C-alpha cells in the first residue's frame, strides 16, 4: 500500500507531499490543475519513460519518491519482485534537465528493470495511454495466469524455454566450431609448436640481455675492471695503501686520546669495504673474455623471443600463456563431438520439459479464460453494460518455443447486441475500456486470498459515463477499496462523493509562476468541491444541497 508520495519539479508541480491511507481516495480539480500529473508521477516510479520534458520550467532535476508498506506480501512474491524482507520499500526516481534518469530502492541505486520488477507487485495503473493497460499484447496472458493461479507453471515453462534456448545457442556455436575445427586445429598446432620450439620454460630474458651486453663489450669491461682493481688495491698509491696509513695514524691517536677509538673502527670498516669492492671488480678484470659462440647463442634466443612477442606478446609471460591456451583449446576441440552430443541431449531434455509444461499450461489457460470471461461479463453488467460481451480467446502462438508458452491471448469485445466481436483495442471507446479495466480488477478481486494490499490507480475511469452509470462505477471502485487501496482521478461528482478521502488539485500563481497545489478536503470543503463539479463555475444553493445529499452516509 502506498502511504507517502512526494513530487518535486514535475510539470507544474513544484513540491507536493501527500500522506495516503487505505480505502478509496479521489483526486479532483479543474482541467489542467495537475490531477493526472500525480498519476504520471506514480507511473514514472513504476518504470515509466523518463524525459527532460517532464521537468518544471527552470528546474535542473525532478524527483518522485513513494513509501510502500509490504506487510502481507508472501516471501515468494517478495523474492520474485526483488523486494526487501523489511516491512516497507522507499522507491525514488530522479530525472535531470539533460534527460538522465536514476532510480533507487531503499536509497540503493537500482536499474530500470529492477524498478519495474519491484513495482509490478505494488502498483497497478489503469488509464488511457498507460503502457501496462489492457492494450499491452501480453496483458491478456498475464491476466489469465494471475486469475488462474498459474504463476508457478508459467515459471516452469519460462525456465525450460530458457534452458532450451541456451542449449540451442551453444549447439549452434559448437556446430559452427565443428565446421571450422580442422582449420582451427592447424592454426593452434602451429602456434603451440612454434612456442614450444623456443624452449621458454625457464628462460630469463633480462639475464640474457645483460650477458649479451657483457660479451659485446668484453674488452672494455676487462679494462674498466682492471682500472678499478688497480685504484683500489694494486697501485703503489692505491686506496688500500693510503687507507692503511690513515688507520695506523688513527691507532696512534687513539692511544693518546681514547676519543679517537670510534674513528679507528670507522677506518677499519672502510678497509673491509675496499676489500669488498676489489673482489667485485676482480671478475671483470680477469674473467671478461670475448666468447663469440656464446654471444651468437644468446642473440639467437633473444631474436626468437622478440619475434614471438611481436606475434603473441607483448610480454614473454603472454607468449607462454598463449602456448598454454593453444594446447588447452586443442584438447577441447578434440572432444568437440562429445560436447556437441551432450549439448543436443540437454536441448532435447529441456524441450521435452517445455512441451510437457506448456501443454498443461495451455489446457489450464483455456479453462481460466472461460471462467474469467464469464466473471468479467458479470461485472460489466453491474457496470451498466448489460448487453456487452468480453471473451478472452486463447490460440496457438506462431513461434514454436516462447517464454510465454505455446499460447497467445486476445480480448474480444462486443459492446452491443448484434455486433461482431472484435479485438478490444480496435473497438472499445475510452469509457468502455476504462469500465473493462474496472470489471477485470473486480473479477480478479474475487479470486485473491493473500492479505497484501495493492495500490490500484484509476486515471479518469469515468471517461464517457455519467448519471446512474457514474454512480455504479463509483460503487464498484468503493468495493475494490475494501480489499485494496484505490486512487482515482475523476471529474464525476457521484464518484467523488463515494470516496473515503478527497484530494483537490488547484493552480496558484506566485511571482509570475504557476504551481499546482494538492490538499485534502474537510467535509464542508468536499461539499463545496462536489457542488462545483455539479454546477460548474457558478455554485448555487441547489448544487450545494445536492452535493450534501450525495455525501450522506450510505
PyMOL commands that set and color helices and strands:
alter all, ss='L'
color gray80, all
select helices_A, chain A and resi 35-45+52-54+75-81+112-119+139-147+151-179+181-197+205-216+218-234+239-256+258-286+292-312+316-334+336-382+424-427+430-447+467-481+493-496+523-535+541-550
alter helices_A, ss='H'
color red, helices_A
select strands_A, chain A and resi 2-10+13-19+24-28+61-69+88-96+101-105+108-110+123-127+389-396+407-414+422-423+455-459+485-489+501-510+513-520
alter strands_A, ss='S'
color yellow, strands_A
deselect
rebuild
show_as cartoon
